[in-house]
Amino acid sequence: MRRFGLLFLLSAPAWLLAPAATATAKPTPAAPNYTFTGSPGATALIHPGYKSTTAAQITTTGDGSGGLATWGAVDVVIPSTLQFGQITTLMAEYRFELGSCWGGSPRFEAWIPDASSPTGHDKVFFYIGPPPDYTGCALGVWASTGNLAAPASYVDDSQLRGGTPYDTVAHADHVYGSDPVSAVYLDADGGWEATQTIDFDNTQVNGTLVTYEK
């Protein structure tokens, strides 16, 4: 038996005798460029998406009395050094499964740190839907927001010093462009009026495109 084993070792091909450590390791998958946040069960992945396998879905509900509602959001990964004036692209595909756009929901939000605020930050809102009141979104049809951070687009920066609900992005960039941004969310919380169920796909913040495929 010893002799047979020796003959086998002498005659075996080199690839069979190579140590396991020389095998090429599988690459580590890239980390997702987003996370879900909000009320339990408010956010989920669904299939299919907009001309894709997967999309995100946010459902916001309430008692219809105008009080508190559940909410959900997509937290898009941003650079730690991002400033407000550096936000040049905010867009997504969306489809309403229930409800419509109202009360500022859905929207993109940019969070600006503010030590004097009870929450520690102020928010700038980029509303989704037909301006100027951002209501009347179609049901069951995919649509594009267009670029909500384009210079001529309107933004609600009323939580910032001297801000207004109907500022232009160009003016907001001029006034608040150097303010740091701690987070960018795609958010829905309009359940205080009635249930909203909204699908989102191809969510873009500057060069970061969230396709929800991983």
Secondary structure by P-SEA (a helix, b strand, c coil): caaaaaaaaacccccccccccccccccccccccccccccccccccccccccccbbbbbbbbcccccccccccccbbbbbccccccccccccbbbbbcccccccccbbbbbbbbbccccccbbbbbbccccccccccccccbbbbccccccccccccccccccccccccaaaaaaacccccccccccccccccccbbbbbbcccccccccccccc
